Amino acid sequence: MSPALTFVPILLAALLALTFALGWGIAGRVARRWPPDPACTPADLGLPTERVTFQAEDGVEIGGWWTHGPDAPRPTVIFAPGLFGSLDGDTHLVPEFVTAGFDVLQFDWRAHGVSGGDRPTLGVREIDDLRAALDFLAAWGVERVGLLGFSMGGAVALRVAAADPRVACVIADGPLVRVEAAFEGAFRERLGRPLPLVARLLARLLEWRLGVRLGEASPLPHVGAISPRPVLFIHGADDPFVPPTDQDALYAACGPPKALWRVEGAGHREAQQRAPDEYRERVIGFFGQHLAVGD
């Protein structure tokens, strides 16, 4: 065998080793506890609120803020935040809900912010965190609950709503559909290429590290069970993590009543930034129509 032919398998082995090392390193960064967003509580915005804690089914302590009035429990919206941040990043939206007559429960996912846990599971076991939030409100006599989920939180909200009739309605803002597509989008943004093979490898390595099947995080097989409760999907037309084909598939799988607002020129979770007045009108109007007492 010529030296050139001998070199080929060595080069392929080196490339495979390099790809594995890259995937393993990224997986290690993803499968860790992430720092919170800059602190911002409802109290910082002049709202009456209290710190709350409750336990997920597997014992992880979940912490957050409950912004509510002194009267009997009002219809309540649970904020389900995105991945790799904390509840603080969504607090600026709370005053609009309070003004509109809603209470708001915010919480951090496991391994985020004020909650316990060492590792996120990218939407797989986080359904237990959101279910625990519903249990907390039920224990306080709250009967009308809607979900506002962002990114991964949108996917979790859809899955929980499909299985839990206590959820009256859902807004999913940029819900992730396929974890691997999100990885490809992240690679495209940072490296200029989607690197689908590396994305698939990363998903398998994360499953190994976390002990979960990431395919279970997809809301696609579940959204049909939410009907006849209403769902509003909000997407950016240029979302790098949830491509239009995934957006359309998720909307098509959901039964009526449903609505889709796709914002031109918006990326992932940029609808509120691109069209703040319309975002406020659509979101508050949706909950006003479907969650208010007497609906």
N, C-alpha and C positions, 0 to 999 in steps of 0.2 A: 504493500500500500504506500502511495506517495505521501510525502510529508504534508502536502496540501490537504489530502483527504483525511489524514490523521487529525489535522487541526480542526476540521469541521465539527465533529462531535464534542471536542473540547470547548469550542466557541459556543455551541448550543447549550452545553451544560452550564457554562459560565453565565449565559443570558438567563437561563432558567433560575439559577441561584440568585442572580441579581434581582429578577422579578419577584421571587419569593421573599427575599430580604426586604424589598421595597414594600410589598404587601404586608409583611409581618410588622414592619415598623409603623406603617399607617394604622394597622389594626390596633396596635398598642396605644396609639394616641387617641383613637376613637373610643376604645373600651376602657375609659378611665373617668374619674370624677372631674367635671369641668368647672371652671370658676364662674361665679354668677355675673350677671350684667350689673352695671352701676346701680347702686341701691336706690329704689324709689318705691315708697309705700303709699297707700291711699292717705295715710295720716299726713304725709308730706304735701299732699294736695288739699289738705283741709277737710278730709272726710273722716267721719267716725268709723273706726275699724278695730278689729281685734285679731291678735295672733291665735291661730288654731293649729291643732295637730290631730291626726287620726292615723290608724294603722291599716296598711294594705293586708290582704289575706295572708301573705307570706311573712308578715311581721315587720316589714319595713315601715319606719315612721315617716309619715308625709306631713310636711308643714306648709302653712300658707297664711293668707289674710282673708278675713270675712268682713266685707263692708256691708252693713245692714242698718236699718233704722230701728227705732225703739218700739215700733208698733208690732202687731202680729206679723209673722213671716210673709214677706212679699214674694212674688215670682222672682226666681233667682237664676242668674246666668253663671255657669261655671266656665272660667277661662282655662283652656287646656293649652299650655304654652308649647313652643317649638323646642327642638333638640339643641343641646349645647349652649344654653343660656340659663335664664331663670325667670321667675314670674315678674321681676321688676321691669322687664322690657315692655310689658303690656299694660302696666299700671296707668299710663297716660289715658287709656281708653275708659277707665272706670267712671270718671265724673259724668260722662254722657249717659251712662246706664243709670246711675243714681238719679240724675235729673229726670230721666224718662220713667222713673218709678220702679226700677229693678234693684234688687240686692245683687252683689257679686261675690263669688267665692273664687279666689285665686290660690293656686298651690304650685309647688315645685315637684317635678318628677323625681323619682328615686335617682340618687347620685347627682342631683342638681340642687343648687341653692341651699335652702334651709332644711331640706329633706335628708333622710338618712340613706344608707346604701352606698356601695362602692363603685358599682358599674351600671351604666344604662344598658338597655337591651333593644334600643332603636324601635320601640313601639310594640314589642312582643309582650313583655310582662307589665308594661306601663298600663295596660287595661285594668290591672288590679288597683293601681293608684287612683284612676278615675272612678272606678266602682266604689272605692273607699270614700271618695268625696261625695258621691251620691248617698252612701250610707250615712255619712255625717249629717247632711242636710235633712235626710228623712228622720233621723233621731231628734232633730229640732222642729219637726212638724212642717217642713217645707214641702209643699205638694206640687208646685209648678216649677219645673227645672228645664232650662234650655242649655245647650252646649255651644260654645264658641271656641273652635279648635284651630290652631295655627300650625301649618307645616306638619311635622310628625304628630302634633297634638290633634290636627284635623283628622288624620288617619285613625288615631286612637278613638276620637270622639265618634266617628262613624261606626267603628266596630262595636263600641259599647252601646250606642243607640240601637243598633240592630238587634242586640240581645237583651236590652233592659227597657221595659215599657215605661219606666219612671221618667225617661227622657221624652219631653214633649216635642222638641224640634232641635234642629242642628244647623249651625253655619260652619262650613269647613273652608278655611282660608288657606289655599295652597296645600291641600292635603297630599302627602306623599303616597304614591301608588306602588312603586317598585323601588326597593332600596338600591338595587344595582343601577337603575336608571339615575338615581340621585348621585351615586358615586361617579358614574360616567359624566354627569353634568359638572361635578366638582372638578374632575380631571380636565375637562374641556375648558373650564374657566381659568384654571391655574396653569395648565401645561399646554393648552391649545389643541389637545387631542382627547377624545373620550376614553381611549384605552380600555375597551370592553373586556379584554382578557384579564387585565389587572383588576378591573372592577369586580369581575366574577370571582377571581382569586381572593380579593379582599373580603368579599361577602362570605366565602367559605372559611377563611381564617377567623373572621369575627364570630361566626357560628361556633367554631371550635373553642375560641376563647370564652365566649359568653354562655355556651351550653344551650343555645336556642336555634330555631330554624327561622331565619329572617323572612322567609316567604309568608310566615304567619302574620307578619305585621301589615300586610296589604289589606286594605278595606274592600278591594274589588269583589271578592266572593261573598261579601256580607251585606253590602248596601241595599240590596233588593229587599231585605227583611225590615228595613226602617219604615217603609210605606205601611199605612197611610199618613204617617207623621211627616211634616214638611222638612225639606232639606234645601239649603242655599249653598251652592258651590261658588267660590270666588277664586279665580285664577289669573295669573299674569300670562298674557299671550306669549311672552318671551321667557317664561320660566325655564331655567336650565336644568332644574332637578325633576320637574314634572312636565315632560313634553306634551304637546297638544294631543298626540295619539292616546296617551294615558289619561289626560283630562277627559277626552271624549268617551273613552271606554268606561271610566268611572261614572260619568253622567248617564250614559246609556244603561248601565247596570242598575241604577237606582230607580225605584218606582215612583210614581206620582204621589203627592204633589212635590215638584222639584223645580229649581230654577238655577240657571248658570249665568254668572256675570264674569265675562272675560275682558280684562282691561288691556287694551292695545298699548304696546310700549313698556309694559310692566314686567319685571322679572319676578323672582320668587318672593312672595309676600310683600310686593310693592304696590298693591292696589290702594292701600290706605295712603301711602306716600304720594302716588300719582294723582289720585282723585279723592282727596280727603273729605270734601263736602258730600259727594255722592256716596262714598263709603259709609259715612255716618248715617245718611238718610236710609240707605239700603239695610244696613245692619240693625240699627235701632228700629226701623220700620218693620223689619221681619219679626223681631221679637215682640214688638208692639202688637202685631197682627196675630201671632201664633202662640204667644206665651202669656199675655196679659190675662188677668182674672176675667172669667166670663167667656173665654175663647171656646 
